[in-house]
């Protein structure tokens, strides 16, 4: 995505930092991931519509 110019270096670095934070929370069972029982019971609701990614517009 960076090579195509869709994502800037700053955006890529922000995503990397967020990913590292989430992985640490998962490992330490902290934050939203503290309640492992609740997460293991979670199931996708078949009535929910699938998410769609938007298509990027033409390059400027």
C-alpha distance matrix in Angstrom:
0.0 3.8 5.5 5.2 6.3 5.3 5.5 8.4 9.9 12.5 10.5 8.9 12.6 14.0 12.3 13.5 16.9 17.2 16.5 19.2 21.5 21.3 22.0 24.9 26.2 26.2 28.0 30.5 30.9 30.6 29.5 28.5 28.7 32.3 34.0 33.1 35.7 34.2 30.7 32.3 34.2 31.2 30.6 28.4 30.7 30.9 31.7 28.2 26.0 22.7 19.7 17.4 13.8 14.0 12.7 10.8 13.5 14.1 12.8 15.5
3.8 0.0 3.8 5.4 5.0 5.9 4.8 5.9 6.8 10.0 9.1 7.5 10.8 12.9 12.1 12.9 16.0 17.1 16.9 19.0 21.4 21.9 22.5 25.0 26.7 27.1 28.6 30.9 31.7 31.2 30.2 29.6 29.9 33.3 35.3 34.7 37.5 36.1 32.7 34.5 36.5 33.6 33.3 31.4 33.7 34.1 34.9 31.4 29.3 26.1 22.9 20.7 17.1 16.9 15.7 13.1 15.3 15.4 13.2 15.3
5.5 3.8 0.0 3.8 5.4 7.7 8.2 9.0 9.7 13.3 12.8 11.2 14.1 16.5 15.7 16.2 19.4 20.6 20.1 22.1 24.7 25.2 25.5 28.1 29.9 30.1 31.4 33.9 34.9 34.5 33.7 33.1 33.1 36.5 38.5 37.7 40.5 39.1 35.6 37.2 39.2 36.4 35.8 33.8 36.1 36.2 37.1 33.7 31.3 28.0 25.0 22.5 19.0 18.6 16.6 14.1 15.8 15.1 12.7 15.0
5.2 5.4 3.8 0.0 3.8 5.5 7.7 9.6 11.6 14.6 13.5 12.6 16.0 17.7 16.8 18.0 21.1 21.8 21.4 23.9 26.2 26.3 27.0 29.8 31.2 31.3 33.0 35.5 36.0 35.6 34.4 33.5 33.8 37.4 39.1 38.3 40.9 39.2 35.8 37.4 39.1 36.0 35.2 32.8 34.9 34.7 35.3 31.9 29.3 26.2 23.2 20.3 16.7 15.8 13.5 10.7 12.1 11.4 9.2 12.0
6.3 5.0 5.4 3.8 0.0 3.8 5.6 6.6 9.3 11.9 11.1 11.1 14.3 15.8 15.5 17.1 19.8 20.5 20.8 23.2 25.2 25.6 26.7 29.2 30.5 31.1 32.9 35.0 35.6 34.8 33.3 32.6 33.3 36.7 38.7 38.2 40.9 39.1 35.8 37.8 39.4 36.3 35.7 33.4 35.3 35.5 35.8 32.2 29.7 26.8 23.5 20.8 17.1 15.8 13.9 10.6 11.7 11.2 8.5 10.3
5.3 5.9 7.7 5.5 3.8 0.0 3.8 6.7 9.9 11.7 9.7 10.2 13.8 14.4 13.6 15.8 18.5 18.6 18.9 21.7 23.4 23.4 24.8 27.5 28.4 28.8 31.0 33.1 33.3 32.4 30.8 29.8 30.6 34.1 35.8 35.5 37.9 35.9 32.8 34.8 36.2 33.0 32.4 29.9 31.7 31.9 32.1 28.5 26.1 23.2 19.8 17.2 13.5 12.3 10.9 7.8 9.7 10.4 8.8 11.0
5.5 4.8 8.2 7.7 5.6 3.8 0.0 3.8 6.7 8.1 6.1 6.5 10.0 10.7 10.2 12.3 14.8 15.2 15.8 18.4 20.0 20.4 21.8 24.2 25.3 26.0 28.0 29.9 30.4 29.4 27.8 27.2 28.0 31.4 33.4 33.1 35.9 34.0 30.9 33.0 34.7 31.6 31.4 29.3 31.3 32.0 32.3 28.6 26.6 23.8 20.3 18.2 14.5 14.0 13.5 10.9 13.0 14.1 12.3 14.0
8.4 5.9 9.0 9.6 6.6 6.7 3.8 0.0 3.8 5.3 5.1 6.2 8.6 9.9 10.7 12.4 14.3 15.4 16.5 18.5 20.1 21.2 22.6 24.5 25.8 27.0 28.7 30.4 31.2 29.9 28.5 28.3 29.2 32.4 34.7 34.7 37.6 35.9 32.9 35.2 37.0 34.0 34.2 32.3 34.3 35.2 35.5 31.8 29.9 27.2 23.7 21.8 18.1 17.5 17.0 14.1 15.6 16.3 13.8 14.6
9.9 6.8 9.7 11.6 9.3 9.9 6.7 3.8 0.0 3.8 5.5 5.0 6.1 8.6 9.9 10.5 12.3 14.2 15.2 16.5 18.4 20.0 21.0 22.6 24.4 25.7 27.0 28.7 29.9 28.7 27.6 27.8 28.5 31.5 34.1 34.0 37.2 35.8 32.7 35.0 37.2 34.4 34.9 33.3 35.7 36.8 37.4 33.6 32.1 29.2 25.8 24.2 20.7 20.5 20.2 17.5 19.3 19.8 17.2 18.0
12.5 10.0 13.3 14.6 11.9 11.7 8.1 5.3 3.8 0.0 3.8 5.4 5.1 6.2 8.7 9.8 10.6 12.3 14.2 15.4 16.6 18.5 20.0 21.2 22.7 24.4 25.9 27.1 28.2 26.6 25.3 25.7 26.8 29.6 32.3 32.6 35.8 34.2 31.5 34.0 36.1 33.3 34.1 32.6 34.9 36.3 36.7 32.9 31.6 29.1 25.5 24.3 21.0 20.9 21.1 18.5 20.3 21.3 19.0 19.4
10.5 9.1 12.8 13.5 11.1 9.7 6.1 5.1 5.5 3.8 0.0 3.8 5.4 5.0 6.3 8.6 9.9 10.6 12.2 14.3 15.3 16.5 18.3 20.1 21.1 22.5 24.4 25.8 26.5 25.0 23.4 23.4 24.5 27.5 29.9 30.2 33.2 31.4 28.6 31.1 33.0 30.1 30.6 29.0 31.2 32.6 32.9 29.1 27.8 25.3 21.7 20.6 17.3 17.4 17.9 15.8 18.0 19.5 17.7 18.7
8.9 7.5 11.2 12.6 11.1 10.2 6.5 6.2 5.0 5.4 3.8 0.0 3.8 5.4 5.2 6.2 8.7 9.9 10.5 12.4 14.3 15.4 16.5 18.5 20.0 21.0 22.6 24.4 25.3 24.4 23.3 23.2 23.8 26.9 29.3 29.2 32.3 30.8 27.8 30.0 32.2 29.5 30.0 28.5 31.1 32.3 33.1 29.4 28.1 25.2 21.9 20.8 17.6 18.2 18.5 16.6 19.2 20.5 18.7 20.2
12.6 10.8 14.1 16.0 14.3 13.8 10.0 8.6 6.1 5.1 5.4 3.8 0.0 3.8 5.4 5.0 6.2 8.6 9.8 10.6 12.3 14.3 15.3 16.6 18.5 20.0 21.2 22.6 24.0 22.8 21.9 22.5 23.0 25.8 28.6 28.6 32.0 30.8 27.9 30.2 32.6 30.2 31.1 30.1 32.8 34.4 35.2 31.5 30.6 27.8 24.6 23.9 20.8 21.6 22.2 20.3 22.8 24.0 22.0 23.2
14.0 12.9 16.5 17.7 15.8 14.4 10.7 9.9 8.6 6.2 5.0 5.4 3.8 0.0 3.8 5.4 5.1 6.2 8.6 9.9 10.6 12.3 14.3 15.5 16.6 18.4 20.1 21.2 22.1 20.5 19.2 19.6 20.6 23.4 26.1 26.5 29.7 28.2 25.6 28.3 30.4 27.8 28.9 27.9 30.4 32.2 32.8 29.1 28.4 25.9 22.6 22.3 19.5 20.4 21.5 19.9 22.5 24.2 22.7 23.7
12.3 12.1 15.7 16.8 15.5 13.6 10.2 10.7 9.9 8.7 6.3 5.2 5.4 3.8 0.0 3.8 5.4 5.0 6.0 8.6 9.8 10.5 12.2 14.2 15.2 16.3 18.3 19.9 20.5 19.4 18.2 18.1 18.7 21.8 24.2 24.2 27.3 25.9 22.9 25.4 27.5 24.9 25.8 24.7 27.3 29.0 29.9 26.3 25.5 22.9 19.7 19.5 16.8 18.3 19.5 18.5 21.4 23.4 22.3 23.9
13.5 12.9 16.2 18.0 17.1 15.8 12.3 12.4 10.5 9.8 8.6 6.2 5.0 5.4 3.8 0.0 3.8 5.5 5.1 6.2 8.7 10.0 10.6 12.4 14.3 15.3 16.6 18.4 19.6 18.9 18.4 18.8 18.8 21.7 24.4 24.1 27.4 26.5 23.5 25.6 28.2 26.0 27.1 26.4 29.3 31.0 32.3 28.8 28.2 25.4 22.4 22.3 19.8 21.4 22.4 21.3 24.3 26.0 24.6 26.3
16.9 16.0 19.4 21.1 19.8 18.5 14.8 14.3 12.3 10.6 9.9 8.7 6.2 5.1 5.4 3.8 0.0 3.8 5.4 5.2 6.2 8.8 10.0 10.7 12.4 14.4 15.5 16.6 18.0 16.7 16.2 17.1 17.5 20.0 23.0 23.2 26.7 25.7 23.1 25.6 28.1 26.1 27.6 27.2 30.1 32.2 33.2 29.8 29.6 27.0 24.1 24.4 22.0 23.6 24.9 23.8 26.7 28.6 27.1 28.4
17.2 17.1 20.6 21.8 20.5 18.6 15.2 15.4 14.2 12.3 10.6 9.9 8.6 6.2 5.0 5.5 3.8 0.0 3.8 5.4 5.0 6.2 8.6 9.9 10.5 12.3 14.3 15.3 16.0 14.6 13.5 13.9 14.5 17.3 20.1 20.4 23.7 22.5 19.8 22.5 24.8 22.6 24.2 23.8 26.5 28.7 29.7 26.2 26.2 23.9 21.1 21.8 19.7 21.6 23.4 22.8 25.8 28.1 27.1 28.6
16.5 16.9 20.1 21.4 20.8 18.9 15.8 16.5 15.2 14.2 12.2 10.5 9.8 8.6 6.0 5.1 5.4 3.8 0.0 3.8 5.4 5.2 6.1 8.6 9.8 10.5 12.3 14.2 14.9 14.4 14.1 14.1 13.8 16.8 19.4 19.0 22.4 21.5 18.4 20.6 23.3 21.2 22.6 22.4 25.4 27.5 28.9 25.6 25.6 22.9 20.4 21.2 19.3 21.6 23.3 23.0 26.3 28.5 27.6 29.5
19.2 19.0 22.1 23.9 23.2 21.7 18.4 18.5 16.5 15.4 14.3 12.4 10.6 9.9 8.6 6.2 5.2 5.4 3.8 0.0 3.8 5.5 5.2 6.2 8.6 9.9 10.6 12.3 13.9 13.4 13.8 14.8 14.1 16.5 19.5 19.2 22.8 22.4 19.7 21.7 24.7 23.1 24.9 25.1 28.3 30.5 32.1 28.9 29.1 26.5 24.1 25.0 23.1 25.4 26.9 26.4 29.7 31.6 30.5 32.3
21.5 21.4 24.7 26.2 25.2 23.4 20.0 20.1 18.4 16.6 15.3 14.3 12.3 10.6 9.8 8.7 6.2 5.0 5.4 3.8 0.0 3.8 5.5 5.2 6.2 8.7 10.0 10.6 11.8 10.5 10.5 11.9 11.8 13.9 17.1 17.5 21.1 20.5 18.1 20.7 23.4 21.8 24.0 24.4 27.4 29.9 31.2 28.1 28.7 26.5 24.1 25.3 23.7 26.0 27.9 27.5 30.7 33.0 32.0 33.6
21.3 21.9 25.2 26.3 25.6 23.4 20.4 21.2 20.0 18.5 16.5 15.4 14.3 12.3 10.5 10.0 8.8 6.2 5.2 5.5 3.8 0.0 3.8 5.4 5.0 6.2 8.7 9.9 10.0 9.3 9.1 9.4 8.9 11.7 14.5 14.5 17.9 17.2 14.6 17.1 19.7 18.1 20.2 20.7 23.7 26.3 27.8 24.8 25.5 23.4 21.3 22.9 21.7 24.3 26.6 26.7 30.0 32.6 32.0 33.8
22.0 22.5 25.5 27.0 26.7 24.8 21.8 22.6 21.0 20.0 18.3 16.5 15.3 14.3 12.2 10.6 10.0 8.6 6.1 5.2 5.5 3.8 0.0 3.8 5.4 5.0 6.2 8.6 9.6 10.2 11.3 11.8 10.0 12.4 15.1 14.4 18.0 18.0 15.1 16.9 20.1 18.9 21.0 21.7 25.1 27.5 29.4 26.6 27.3 24.9 23.1 24.6 23.5 26.3 28.2 28.4 31.9 34.2 33.5 35.6
24.9 25.0 28.1 29.8 29.2 27.5 24.2 24.5 22.6 21.2 20.1 18.5 16.6 15.5 14.2 12.4 10.7 9.9 8.6 6.2 5.2 5.4 3.8 0.0 3.8 5.4 5.1 6.1 8.3 8.3 10.1 11.8 10.2 11.6 14.9 14.6 18.4 18.7 16.5 18.4 21.6 20.9 23.3 24.4 27.7 30.4 32.1 29.4 30.4 28.2 26.3 27.9 26.8 29.4 31.4 31.4 34.8 37.0 36.2 38.0
26.2 26.7 29.9 31.2 30.5 28.4 25.3 25.8 24.4 22.7 21.1 20.0 18.5 16.6 15.2 14.3 12.4 10.5 9.8 8.6 6.2 5.0 5.4 3.8 0.0 3.8 5.5 5.2 5.6 4.9 6.4 8.1 6.7 8.1 11.5 11.8 15.5 15.4 13.6 16.0 18.8 18.1 20.9 22.2 25.2 28.2 29.7 27.1 28.4 26.6 25.0 27.0 26.2 29.0 31.3 31.6 34.9 37.5 37.0 38.7
26.2 27.1 30.1 31.3 31.1 28.8 26.0 27.0 25.7 24.4 22.5 21.0 20.0 18.4 16.3 15.3 14.4 12.3 10.5 9.9 8.7 6.2 5.0 5.4 3.8 0.0 3.8 5.5 5.0 6.6 8.4 8.7 5.9 7.8 10.4 9.5 13.3 13.6 11.2 13.0 16.2 15.8 18.4 19.9 23.2 26.0 28.0 25.6 27.0 25.1 23.8 26.0 25.5 28.6 30.9 31.5 35.1 37.7 37.3 39.4
28.0 28.6 31.4 33.0 32.9 31.0 28.0 28.7 27.0 25.9 24.4 22.6 21.2 20.1 18.3 16.6 15.5 14.3 12.3 10.6 10.0 8.7 6.2 5.1 5.5 3.8 0.0 3.8 5.6 8.0 10.9 12.0 9.0 9.7 12.4 11.2 14.9 16.1 14.0 15.1 18.6 18.7 21.4 23.1 26.5 29.2 31.4 29.1 30.5 28.4 27.2 29.3 28.6 31.7 33.8 34.2 37.8 40.2 39.6 41.7
30.5 30.9 33.9 35.5 35.0 33.1 29.9 30.4 28.7 27.1 25.8 24.4 22.6 21.2 19.9 18.4 16.6 15.3 14.2 12.3 10.6 9.9 8.6 6.1 5.2 5.5 3.8 0.0 3.8 5.5 9.0 11.0 8.6 7.9 11.2 11.1 14.8 15.9 14.6 16.2 19.3 19.6 22.7 24.7 27.8 30.8 32.7 30.5 32.1 30.4 29.1 31.3 30.8 33.7 36.0 36.4 39.8 42.3 41.7 43.6
30.9 31.7 34.9 36.0 35.6 33.3 30.4 31.2 29.9 28.2 26.5 25.3 24.0 22.1 20.5 19.6 18.0 16.0 14.9 13.9 11.8 10.0 9.6 8.3 5.6 5.0 5.6 3.8 0.0 3.8 7.0 8.2 5.3 4.3 7.4 7.6 11.2 12.1 11.1 13.0 15.9 16.2 19.5 21.7 24.6 27.8 29.6 27.6 29.5 28.1 27.1 29.6 29.5 32.5 35.1 35.8 39.2 42.0 41.7 43.7
30.6 31.2 34.5 35.6 34.8 32.4 29.4 29.9 28.7 26.6 25.0 24.4 22.8 20.5 19.4 18.9 16.7 14.6 14.4 13.4 10.5 9.3 10.2 8.3 4.9 6.6 8.0 5.5 3.8 0.0 3.8 6.4 5.5 4.4 8.2 9.8 13.2 13.2 12.6 15.2 17.6 17.4 20.8 22.6 25.2 28.6 29.9 27.7 29.6 28.3 27.0 29.4 29.1 31.9 34.6 35.1 38.3 41.1 40.8 42.4
29.5 30.2 33.7 34.4 33.3 30.8 27.8 28.5 27.6 25.3 23.4 23.3 21.9 19.2 18.2 18.4 16.2 13.5 14.1 13.8 10.5 9.1 11.3 10.1 6.4 8.4 10.9 9.0 7.0 3.8 0.0 3.8 5.4 5.6 8.6 11.0 13.9 12.8 12.3 15.6 17.3 16.5 19.8 21.2 23.5 26.9 27.9 25.4 27.3 26.3 24.8 27.3 27.1 29.6 32.5 33.0 36.1 39.1 38.9 40.4
28.5 29.6 33.1 33.5 32.6 29.8 27.2 28.3 27.8 25.7 23.4 23.2 22.5 19.6 18.1 18.8 17.1 13.9 14.1 14.8 11.9 9.4 11.8 11.8 8.1 8.7 12.0 11.0 8.2 6.4 3.8 0.0 3.8 5.7 7.3 9.4 11.9 10.1 9.3 12.9 14.3 13.0 16.2 17.5 19.7 23.2 24.1 21.8 23.8 22.9 21.7 24.4 24.5 27.2 30.3 31.2 34.3 37.5 37.6 39.3
28.7 29.9 33.1 33.8 33.3 30.6 28.0 29.2 28.5 26.8 24.5 23.8 23.0 20.6 18.7 18.8 17.5 14.5 13.8 14.1 11.8 8.9 10.0 10.2 6.7 5.9 9.0 8.6 5.3 5.5 5.4 3.8 0.0 3.8 5.6 6.4 9.6 8.9 7.4 10.4 12.7 12.1 15.3 17.1 19.8 23.1 24.7 22.5 24.5 23.3 22.4 25.1 25.3 28.3 31.2 32.2 35.6 38.6 38.6 40.6
32.3 33.3 36.5 37.4 36.7 34.1 31.4 32.4 31.5 29.6 27.5 26.9 25.8 23.4 21.8 21.7 20.0 17.3 16.8 16.5 13.9 11.7 12.4 11.6 8.1 7.8 9.7 7.9 4.3 4.4 5.6 5.7 3.8 0.0 3.8 5.9 8.9 9.0 9.0 11.5 13.6 13.9 17.5 19.8 22.3 25.7 27.2 25.3 27.6 26.7 25.9 28.8 29.1 32.0 34.9 35.9 39.2 42.2 42.3 44.1
34.0 35.3 38.5 39.1 38.7 35.8 33.4 34.7 34.1 32.3 29.9 29.3 28.6 26.1 24.2 24.4 23.0 20.1 19.4 19.5 17.1 14.5 15.1 14.9 11.5 10.4 12.4 11.2 7.4 8.2 8.6 7.3 5.6 3.8 0.0 3.8 5.5 5.6 6.7 9.0 10.4 11.3 15.0 17.7 20.0 23.5 25.1 23.6 26.3 25.7 25.5 28.6 29.4 32.5 35.5 36.8 40.2 43.3 43.7 45.7
33.1 34.7 37.7 38.3 38.2 35.5 33.1 34.7 34.0 32.6 30.2 29.2 28.6 26.5 24.2 24.1 23.2 20.4 19.0 19.2 17.5 14.5 14.4 14.6 11.8 9.5 11.2 11.1 7.6 9.8 11.0 9.4 6.4 5.9 3.8 0.0 3.8 5.5 5.2 6.1 8.7 10.1 13.6 16.5 19.2 22.4 24.5 23.2 25.8 24.8 24.9 28.0 28.8 32.1 35.0 36.4 40.0 43.0 43.4 45.6
35.7 37.5 40.5 40.9 40.9 37.9 35.9 37.6 37.2 35.8 33.2 32.3 32.0 29.7 27.3 27.4 26.7 23.7 22.4 22.8 21.1 17.9 18.0 18.4 15.5 13.3 14.9 14.8 11.2 13.2 13.9 11.9 9.6 8.9 5.5 3.8 0.0 3.8 5.5 5.2 6.3 8.9 12.3 15.8 18.0 21.2 23.3 22.6 25.5 25.0 25.5 28.9 30.1 33.5 36.5 38.3 41.7 44.9 45.6 47.9
34.2 36.1 39.1 39.2 39.1 35.9 34.0 35.9 35.8 34.2 31.4 30.8 30.8 28.2 25.9 26.5 25.7 22.5 21.5 22.4 20.5 17.2 18.0 18.7 15.4 13.6 16.1 15.9 12.1 13.2 12.8 10.1 8.9 9.0 5.6 5.5 3.8 0.0 3.8 5.6 5.3 6.4 10.2 13.3 15.2 18.6 20.3 19.5 22.5 22.3 22.7 26.2 27.6 30.8 34.0 35.8 39.2 42.5 43.3 45.5
30.7 32.7 35.6 35.8 35.8 32.8 30.9 32.9 32.7 31.5 28.6 27.8 27.9 25.6 22.9 23.5 23.1 19.8 18.4 19.7 18.1 14.6 15.1 16.5 13.6 11.2 14.0 14.6 11.1 12.6 12.3 9.3 7.4 9.0 6.7 5.2 5.5 3.8 0.0 3.8 5.3 5.1 8.7 11.4 14.1 17.3 19.4 18.1 20.6 19.9 20.2 23.5 24.7 28.0 31.0 32.8 36.3 39.5 40.2 42.6
32.3 34.5 37.2 37.4 37.8 34.8 33.0 35.2 35.0 34.0 31.1 30.0 30.2 28.3 25.4 25.6 25.6 22.5 20.6 21.7 20.7 17.1 16.9 18.4 16.0 13.0 15.1 16.2 13.0 15.2 15.6 12.9 10.4 11.5 9.0 6.1 5.2 5.6 3.8 0.0 3.8 5.6 8.3 11.7 14.5 17.2 19.8 19.1 21.7 20.8 21.6 24.9 26.3 29.9 32.7 34.7 38.2 41.3 42.1 44.7
34.2 36.5 39.2 39.1 39.4 36.2 34.7 37.0 37.2 36.1 33.0 32.2 32.6 30.4 27.5 28.2 28.1 24.8 23.3 24.7 23.4 19.7 20.1 21.6 18.8 16.2 18.6 19.3 15.9 17.6 17.3 14.3 12.7 13.6 10.4 8.7 6.3 5.3 5.3 3.8 0.0 3.8 6.5 10.2 12.2 15.1 17.5 17.2 20.3 20.1 21.3 24.8 26.7 30.1 33.1 35.4 38.8 42.1 43.2 45.7
31.2 33.6 36.4 36.0 36.3 33.0 31.6 34.0 34.4 33.3 30.1 29.5 30.2 27.8 24.9 26.0 26.1 22.6 21.2 23.1 21.8 18.1 18.9 20.9 18.1 15.8 18.7 19.6 16.2 17.4 16.5 13.0 12.1 13.9 11.3 10.1 8.9 6.4 5.1 5.6 3.8 0.0 3.8 6.9 9.2 12.5 14.6 13.8 16.7 16.5 17.6 21.1 23.0 26.4 29.5 31.8 35.2 38.5 39.7 42.2
30.6 33.3 35.8 35.2 35.7 32.4 31.4 34.2 34.9 34.1 30.6 30.0 31.1 28.9 25.8 27.1 27.6 24.2 22.6 24.9 24.0 20.2 21.0 23.3 20.9 18.4 21.4 22.7 19.5 20.8 19.8 16.2 15.3 17.5 15.0 13.6 12.3 10.2 8.7 8.3 6.5 3.8 0.0 3.8 6.3 9.0 11.6 11.2 14.0 13.9 15.6 19.1 21.4 24.8 27.8 30.5 33.8 37.1 38.6 41.2
28.4 31.4 33.8 32.8 33.4 29.9 29.3 32.3 33.3 32.6 29.0 28.5 30.1 27.9 24.7 26.4 27.2 23.8 22.4 25.1 24.4 20.7 21.7 24.4 22.2 19.9 23.1 24.7 21.7 22.6 21.2 17.5 17.1 19.8 17.7 16.5 15.8 13.3 11.4 11.7 10.2 6.9 3.8 0.0 3.8 6.1 8.6 7.7 10.3 10.1 12.1 15.7 18.3 21.6 24.6 27.4 30.6 33.9 35.6 38.3
30.7 33.7 36.1 34.9 35.3 31.7 31.3 34.3 35.7 34.9 31.2 31.1 32.8 30.4 27.3 29.3 30.1 26.5 25.4 28.3 27.4 23.7 25.1 27.7 25.2 23.2 26.5 27.8 24.6 25.2 23.5 19.7 19.8 22.3 20.0 19.2 18.0 15.2 14.1 14.5 12.2 9.2 6.3 3.8 0.0 3.8 5.4 5.6 8.9 10.2 12.6 16.3 19.3 22.2 25.4 28.4 31.3 34.7 36.7 39.3
30.9 34.1 36.2 34.7 35.5 31.9 32.0 35.2 36.8 36.3 32.6 32.3 34.4 32.2 29.0 31.0 32.2 28.7 27.5 30.5 29.9 26.3 27.5 30.4 28.2 26.0 29.2 30.8 27.8 28.6 26.9 23.2 23.1 25.7 23.5 22.4 21.2 18.6 17.3 17.2 15.1 12.5 9.0 6.1 3.8 0.0 3.8 5.4 7.7 9.1 12.4 15.6 18.9 21.8 24.6 27.9 30.7 34.0 36.3 39.0
31.7 34.9 37.1 35.3 35.8 32.1 32.3 35.5 37.4 36.7 32.9 33.1 35.2 32.8 29.9 32.3 33.2 29.7 28.9 32.1 31.2 27.8 29.4 32.1 29.7 28.0 31.4 32.7 29.6 29.9 27.9 24.1 24.7 27.2 25.1 24.5 23.3 20.3 19.4 19.8 17.5 14.6 11.6 8.6 5.4 3.8 0.0 3.8 6.4 9.2 12.2 15.4 18.9 21.3 24.3 27.6 30.1 33.5 36.0 38.4
28.2 31.4 33.7 31.9 32.2 28.5 28.6 31.8 33.6 32.9 29.1 29.4 31.5 29.1 26.3 28.8 29.8 26.2 25.6 28.9 28.1 24.8 26.6 29.4 27.1 25.6 29.1 30.5 27.6 27.7 25.4 21.8 22.5 25.3 23.6 23.2 22.6 19.5 18.1 19.1 17.2 13.8 11.2 7.7 5.6 5.4 3.8 0.0 3.8 6.4 8.8 12.1 15.5 17.9 21.1 24.3 26.8 30.4 32.6 35.1
26.0 29.3 31.3 29.3 29.7 26.1 26.6 29.9 32.1 31.6 27.8 28.1 30.6 28.4 25.5 28.2 29.6 26.2 25.6 29.1 28.7 25.5 27.3 30.4 28.4 27.0 30.5 32.1 29.5 29.6 27.3 23.8 24.5 27.6 26.3 25.8 25.5 22.5 20.6 21.7 20.3 16.7 14.0 10.3 8.9 7.7 6.4 3.8 0.0 3.8 6.4 9.1 12.7 14.9 17.9 21.2 23.7 27.1 29.6 32.1
22.7 26.1 28.0 26.2 26.8 23.2 23.8 27.2 29.2 29.1 25.3 25.2 27.8 25.9 22.9 25.4 27.0 23.9 22.9 26.5 26.5 23.4 24.9 28.2 26.6 25.1 28.4 30.4 28.1 28.3 26.3 22.9 23.3 26.7 25.7 24.8 25.0 22.3 19.9 20.8 20.1 16.5 13.9 10.1 10.2 9.1 9.2 6.4 3.8 0.0 3.8 6.5 10.0 12.7 15.5 18.8 21.6 24.9 27.2 30.0
19.7 22.9 25.0 23.2 23.5 19.8 20.3 23.7 25.8 25.5 21.7 21.9 24.6 22.6 19.7 22.4 24.1 21.1 20.4 24.1 24.1 21.3 23.1 26.3 25.0 23.8 27.2 29.1 27.1 27.0 24.8 21.7 22.4 25.9 25.5 24.9 25.5 22.7 20.2 21.6 21.3 17.6 15.6 12.1 12.6 12.4 12.2 8.8 6.4 3.8 0.0 3.8 6.8 9.6 12.8 15.8 18.7 22.1 24.2 26.8
17.4 20.7 22.5 20.3 20.8 17.2 18.2 21.8 24.2 24.3 20.6 20.8 23.9 22.3 19.5 22.3 24.4 21.8 21.2 25.0 25.3 22.9 24.6 27.9 27.0 26.0 29.3 31.3 29.6 29.4 27.3 24.4 25.1 28.8 28.6 28.0 28.9 26.2 23.5 24.9 24.8 21.1 19.1 15.7 16.3 15.6 15.4 12.1 9.1 6.5 3.8 0.0 3.8 6.3 9.1 12.4 15.2 18.5 20.8 23.5
13.8 17.1 19.0 16.7 17.1 13.5 14.5 18.1 20.7 21.0 17.3 17.6 20.8 19.5 16.8 19.8 22.0 19.7 19.3 23.1 23.7 21.7 23.5 26.8 26.2 25.5 28.6 30.8 29.5 29.1 27.1 24.5 25.3 29.1 29.4 28.8 30.1 27.6 24.7 26.3 26.7 23.0 21.4 18.3 19.3 18.9 18.9 15.5 12.7 10.0 6.8 3.8 0.0 3.8 6.5 9.1 12.4 15.6 17.5 20.2
14.0 16.9 18.6 15.8 15.8 12.3 14.0 17.5 20.5 20.9 17.4 18.2 21.6 20.4 18.3 21.4 23.6 21.6 21.6 25.4 26.0 24.3 26.3 29.4 29.0 28.6 31.7 33.7 32.5 31.9 29.6 27.2 28.3 32.0 32.5 32.1 33.5 30.8 28.0 29.9 30.1 26.4 24.8 21.6 22.2 21.8 21.3 17.9 14.9 12.7 9.6 6.3 3.8 0.0 3.8 6.4 9.1 12.6 14.7 17.2
12.7 15.7 16.6 13.5 13.9 10.9 13.5 17.0 20.2 21.1 17.9 18.5 22.2 21.5 19.5 22.4 24.9 23.4 23.3 26.9 27.9 26.6 28.2 31.4 31.3 30.9 33.8 36.0 35.1 34.6 32.5 30.3 31.2 34.9 35.5 35.0 36.5 34.0 31.0 32.7 33.1 29.5 27.8 24.6 25.4 24.6 24.3 21.1 17.9 15.5 12.8 9.1 6.5 3.8 0.0 3.8 6.4 9.4 11.9 14.8
10.8 13.1 14.1 10.7 10.6 7.8 10.9 14.1 17.5 18.5 15.8 16.6 20.3 19.9 18.5 21.3 23.8 22.8 23.0 26.4 27.5 26.7 28.4 31.4 31.6 31.5 34.2 36.4 35.8 35.1 33.0 31.2 32.2 35.9 36.8 36.4 38.3 35.8 32.8 34.7 35.4 31.8 30.5 27.4 28.4 27.9 27.6 24.3 21.2 18.8 15.8 12.4 9.1 6.4 3.8 0.0 3.8 6.7 8.4 11.2
13.5 15.3 15.8 12.1 11.7 9.7 13.0 15.6 19.3 20.3 18.0 19.2 22.8 22.5 21.4 24.3 26.7 25.8 26.3 29.7 30.7 30.0 31.9 34.8 34.9 35.1 37.8 39.8 39.2 38.3 36.1 34.3 35.6 39.2 40.2 40.0 41.7 39.2 36.3 38.2 38.8 35.2 33.8 30.6 31.3 30.7 30.1 26.8 23.7 21.6 18.7 15.2 12.4 9.1 6.4 3.8 0.0 3.8 6.4 8.7
14.1 15.4 15.1 11.4 11.2 10.4 14.1 16.3 19.8 21.3 19.5 20.5 24.0 24.2 23.4 26.0 28.6 28.1 28.5 31.6 33.0 32.6 34.2 37.0 37.5 37.7 40.2 42.3 42.0 41.1 39.1 37.5 38.6 42.2 43.3 43.0 44.9 42.5 39.5 41.3 42.1 38.5 37.1 33.9 34.7 34.0 33.5 30.4 27.1 24.9 22.1 18.5 15.6 12.6 9.4 6.7 3.8 0.0 3.8 6.4
12.8 13.2 12.7 9.2 8.5 8.8 12.3 13.8 17.2 19.0 17.7 18.7 22.0 22.7 22.3 24.6 27.1 27.1 27.6 30.5 32.0 32.0 33.5 36.2 37.0 37.3 39.6 41.7 41.7 40.8 38.9 37.6 38.6 42.3 43.7 43.4 45.6 43.3 40.2 42.1 43.2 39.7 38.6 35.6 36.7 36.3 36.0 32.6 29.6 27.2 24.2 20.8 17.5 14.7 11.9 8.4 6.4 3.8 0.0 3.8
15.5 15.3 15.0 12.0 10.3 11.0 14.0 14.6 18.0 19.4 18.7 20.2 23.2 23.7 23.9 26.3 28.4 28.6 29.5 32.3 33.6 33.8 35.6 38.0 38.7 39.4 41.7 43.6 43.7 42.4 40.4 39.3 40.6 44.1 45.7 45.6 47.9 45.5 42.6 44.7 45.7 42.2 41.2 38.3 39.3 39.0 38.4 35.1 32.1 30.0 26.8 23.5 20.2 17.2 14.8 11.2 8.7 6.4 3.8 0.0
